[in-house]
């Protein structure tokens, strides 16, 4: 896998997605105002990892004009999900905070920030809890399951996603970047993502491994 920094890993990923036919590189919107990140920094229990700042500098949602030009609607950026702008990440975070309840402390955790969503209840989020052993790691908050770690960092996440594309585990069709065969993806992509808890589950859809506390 190529690329040692976040920007290198992200550039390699976008190039791999483009080779599949994805136009997402043409529609993502870079951050126009660095001060907009202050609203994220003001959230309780949130410390922005450097990679997350680098990510939002590259991806602040999508350009409405570019989406219209290429006739795309909520195209996948990664993990079969579309990118949230900073503003939308804040809104999604606020909604998810309402799901924190005492008898299910691991479903959603205070201090995580969503960056991608499938629009149906699941998100990809980054652990922004500074004192957490997995600070900066990437998780999927699976609807009806909860948070499960995918990768140890955003750099690892995009490196692994690039490798998954190169191995033919991810396909592109009409705006969607997704595994053609989900079971094959789970089986063969695990080492790319460091055999993370997402891939180490026993196979039950409701399995969750809490590792950020």
C-alpha positions in Angstrom: 0.0 0.0 0.0 1.4 3.4 -1.0 1.4 6.7 0.8 2.7 7.5 4.3 0.7 10.7 5.1 -3.0 11.3 5.1 -2.9 13.4 1.9 -0.8 10.8 0.1 -3.1 8.0 1.1 -6.2 10.0 0.2 -4.8 11.0 -3.2 -4.0 7.4 -3.9 -7.5 6.4 -2.9 -9.2 9.0 -5.1 -7.0 7.8 -8.1 -8.0 4.2 -7.5 -11.7 5.2 -7.3 -11.3 7.1 -10.5 -9.9 4.1 -12.2 -13.2 2.3 -11.4 -15.1 5.1 -13.0 -16.0 7.1 -9.9 -16.3 10.8 -10.4 -16.3 11.6 -6.7 -12.9 13.3 -7.0 -14.6 15.9 -9.2 -17.4 16.7 -6.8 -15.9 16.8 -3.3 -15.7 20.3 -1.9 -12.5 21.5 -0.1 -12.9 23.5 3.1 -13.3 27.1 2.3 -13.1 28.5 5.8 -10.8 27.0 8.4 -12.8 28.8 11.1 -15.7 26.5 10.5 -13.8 23.8 12.3 -14.1 25.8 15.5 -17.7 24.5 15.9 -16.3 21.0 16.0 -13.6 21.9 18.5 -16.2 23.4 20.7 -18.1 20.1 21.1 -17.9 18.5 24.5 -15.2 15.7 24.8 -14.0 16.4 21.3 -10.3 16.9 20.4 -9.8 16.9 16.6 -7.0 14.5 15.5 -4.6 16.1 13.0 -5.8 13.6 10.3 -9.4 14.6 10.8 -8.5 18.3 10.3 -6.6 17.2 7.1 -9.6 15.2 6.0 -12.1 18.1 6.4 -9.6 20.4 4.6 -10.0 18.1 1.6 -13.7 17.1 2.0 -16.4 19.6 3.2 -19.2 17.7 1.5 -19.9 18.1 -2.2 -20.2 20.9 -4.7 -23.9 21.3 -5.6 -22.9 22.7 -9.0 -20.5 19.7 -9.7 -23.2 17.2 -8.6 -25.6 18.8 -11.1 -22.9 18.9 -13.9 -22.2 15.2 -13.5 -25.8 14.2 -12.6 -24.8 12.6 -9.3 -26.8 12.4 -6.1 -25.0 11.6 -2.8 -22.2 9.6 -4.5 -20.1 7.3 -2.3 -16.8 8.6 -1.1 -15.9 5.4 0.7 -17.3 2.5 2.6 -20.5 2.6 0.5 -21.3 6.0 2.1 -21.4 9.6 1.1 -19.4 12.4 2.6 -20.8 14.8 5.2 -19.9 18.5 5.2 -18.6 20.1 8.4 -22.1 21.5 8.9 -23.8 18.2 8.3 -21.3 16.4 10.5 -22.4 18.7 13.3 -26.0 18.1 12.7 -25.5 14.3 12.5 -23.5 14.4 15.7 -26.3 16.2 17.5 -28.8 13.6 16.3 -26.6 10.7 17.4 -26.0 12.3 20.8 -29.7 11.6 21.5 -29.0 7.9 21.2 -26.7 7.8 24.2 -28.5 5.9 27.0 -27.1 4.4 30.2 -28.0 0.8 29.4 -26.3 0.8 26.0 -23.1 2.9 26.6 -21.4 1.5 23.5 -24.1 2.2 20.8 -22.8 5.8 20.3 -20.1 7.5 22.3 -19.7 11.1 23.3 -16.6 12.3 21.6 -17.0 10.6 18.2 -17.6 12.7 15.0 -19.4 11.3 11.9 -17.8 11.9 8.5 -19.7 9.6 6.2 -23.3 8.3 6.2 -25.5 5.9 4.3 -28.5 8.0 5.0 -30.2 5.1 6.6 -28.9 5.1 10.1 -25.3 4.0 9.8 -22.3 6.3 9.8 -18.5 6.2 9.7 -17.1 8.2 12.5 -13.7 9.2 14.0 -12.8 8.7 17.7 -12.0 12.2 19.0 -11.7 11.3 22.7 -8.1 12.4 23.5 -7.6 10.0 26.4 -9.1 7.0 24.5 -6.6 4.2 23.6 -8.0 4.3 20.0 -8.0 8.1 19.6 -8.1 8.9 15.9 -9.4 5.5 14.9 -12.2 5.0 12.3 -15.4 3.3 13.3 -18.7 2.3 11.7 -21.7 3.1 13.8 -23.9 0.3 12.5 -27.6 0.8 12.8 -29.1 -1.4 15.6 -25.5 -2.6 16.6 -23.4 0.4 17.5 -19.8 1.5 17.1 -17.2 -1.0 15.7 -13.7 -0.1 14.8 -12.7 -0.4 11.1 -9.2 1.0 11.0 -6.7 2.5 13.4 -6.5 5.9 11.6 -7.9 7.7 8.6 -4.7 7.1 6.8 -5.0 3.3 7.3 -8.6 3.5 6.3 -7.9 5.1 2.9 -4.8 3.0 2.3 -6.8 -0.2 3.0 -9.7 1.0 0.8 -7.2 1.7 -2.0 -5.8 -1.9 -1.7 -9.4 -3.3 -1.6 -10.1 -1.5 -4.9 -6.9 -2.8 -6.4 -7.8 -6.4 -5.4 -11.2 -6.1 -7.0 -13.1 -6.2 -3.7 -14.8 -2.9 -4.3 -16.7 -2.0 -7.5 -18.3 1.1 -8.8 -21.8 1.4 -10.2 -23.9 4.5 -10.7 -22.3 6.6 -8.0 -21.9 3.8 -5.5 -18.5 2.4 -4.4 -19.3 -0.8 -2.6 -18.2 -4.5 -2.3 -19.7 -6.6 -5.1 -19.6 -9.6 -2.7 -19.9 -8.6 1.0 -18.9 -11.9 2.4 -15.8 -12.0 0.2 -14.9 -8.5 1.3 -15.2 -9.4 5.0 -13.0 -12.4 4.4 -10.3 -11.0 2.1 -10.1 -7.3 3.2 -9.6 -8.1 6.9 -5.7 -8.1 6.8 -5.8 -4.8 4.8 -7.6 -3.1 7.7 -5.3 -4.7 10.3 -7.7 -7.4 11.2 -9.7 -4.8 13.1 -12.8 -5.6 15.2 -15.2 -4.9 12.3 -13.7 -8.0 10.6 -13.0 -10.0 13.7 -16.6 -10.4 14.8 -18.0 -13.9 14.9 -20.2 -13.4 12.0 -23.3 -12.4 13.8 -24.7 -9.1 12.5 -25.3 -7.8 16.0 -21.8 -8.5 17.3 -20.0 -5.5 18.8 -16.5 -5.1 20.2 -16.1 -2.1 22.4 -12.4 -1.1 22.5 -12.3 2.7 23.0 -13.0 2.9 26.7 
